[in-house]
Amino acid sequence: MTEIVIGGSHTSALTHFASFGIIAILEEAGHRSLRLRWRDESNPAPTVSGPTVDMDVLAQSVVAHASRHAAPDSWVQARTFIQKGSKKSEIGLFSPRIAAPESLEAWAALFDQRRSVIDANSDFTWLDGQMLQALGEPGYWQAGEKDALPDQGASRWEMKTRNRGEDFTRNRLAPMAIELSGRDASAVASSLAGDIVQDSAGKLDSRTGTGLVPPQPVDDAVAWCALWGISAFRLYPRLDGVAVTPGAWPTNITHPRLMAVPMSTTPISLAKIRRIVRSKSFSDAVFGERTTDGAWSILLSAARYELRRSGLRGAVVFPIRKGGSSSAPERQVLTGVFEPF
């Protein structure tokens, strides 16, 4: 059983999401019995283990995954146009936050296009479906309502700034796939190990991390895996209000103030991680209220006990900073703190 050490810190949301994305990409490539664990050290590192994987296999799988989505027929590259009055705007067809169509007919046409692209793509995988479920979709169910907020159908972890009309798939995921598809697998291996940082943005205040870290250089390969890590956080859509994003608190506002992810020093499967982050026990354990005397409530203590029995040591809780402008707000996940269970 080979254990791959991934570069990064447990206090960085980018590292956690990249670890989730790495396992998802390897599973899509056909590898089984994969496990994630954090080394029980003063500066813990995430490791991915499995009977058929090593760093070279991982790097090749990431390049192959990006190459598939760099192809023109991938849903990641799909684009369309939205007409609003006399203005015609290009959008990523599968971006969950876009300029909203102005009529019911335009909404119907948009979702017809989405279905057609998926139906026509013979390479559409289980992971693709999970990613789309986790990203969410423009809130078509609000169409025609006064003060409609279609962005409420999107994941809170899709944090691409919308300045200049940009959106997630067209301006972040699609170009990143093309960039990575031309990268040598050995360079990707060095990136995932944390030995080098190759950021195609080339700026000190790079947004390649897409909100999972404050502005800074982030390797494209690490960011690609991290963005696909969103697939582990499948949404709970709601007819009224913001879709519930696992690991976000509060759940009923557009810009959550906290993020939490589980952390285990014993090997754990991605399927179990997905189940945990969507569970009430996890939400209670990390976001539960304290009693007035500072003691944990019975509910919260029970939730933490249940998660300890599942093998979790605790969770890392991250504050989220909201910046940018009123028209293009920007969320940035800051340094996290480990909270033992």
Stockholm file with secondary structure:
# STOCKHOLM 1.0

chainA/1-341         MTEIVIGGSHTSALTHFASFGIIAILEEAGHRSLRLRWRDESNPAPTVSGPTVDMDVLAQSVVAHASRHAAPDSWVQARTFIQKGSKKSEIGLFSPRIAAPESLEAWAALFDQRRSVIDANSDFTWLDGQMLQALGEPGYWQAGEKDALPDQGASRWEMKTRNRGEDFTRNRLAPMAIELSGRDASAVASSLAGDIVQDSAGKLDSRTGTGLVPPQPVDDAVAWCALWGISAFRLYPRLDGVAVTPGAWPTNITHPRLMAVPMSTTPISLAKIRRIVRSKSFSDAVFGERTTDGAWSILLSAARYELRRSGLRGAVVFPIRKGGSSSAPERQVLTGVFEPF
#=GR chainA/1-341 SS CEEEECCSCTTCHHHHHHHHHHHHHHHHTTCCSCEEEECSSSSCCEEEEETTCCHHHHHHHHHHHHHHHHSTTSGGGCEEEEEETTEEEEEETTCSSCCCCSSHHHHHHHHHHHHHHHHHCTTCCHHHHHHHHHHBCCCGGGTTCTTCCGGGGBCTTCCCCCGGGCCHIIIIIHHHHHHHHTSCHHHHHHHHTTSCCCCTTCCTTCCTTTTSSSSSCCCHHHHHHHHHGGGGSCCBCCSSSCCBCTTEESTTSSSCSEEEEEECSSCBCHHHHHHHHTSHHHHHHHHCCBCTTSCBCHHHHHHHHHHHHTTCCEEEEEEEEEEECSSSEEEEECCCEEEEC
#=GC SS_cons         CEEEECCSCTTCHHHHHHHHHHHHHHHHTTCCSCEEEECSSSSCCEEEEETTCCHHHHHHHHHHHHHHHHSTTSGGGCEEEEEETTEEEEEETTCSSCCCCSSHHHHHHHHHHHHHHHHHCTTCCHHHHHHHHHHBCCCGGGTTCTTCCGGGGBCTTCCCCCGGGCCHIIIIIHHHHHHHHTSCHHHHHHHHTTSCCCCTTCCTTCCTTTTSSSSSCCCHHHHHHHHHGGGGSCCBCCSSSCCBCTTEESTTSSSCSEEEEEECSSCBCHHHHHHHHTSHHHHHHHHCCBCTTSCBCHHHHHHHHHHHHTTCCEEEEEEEEEEECSSSEEEEECCCEEEEC
//
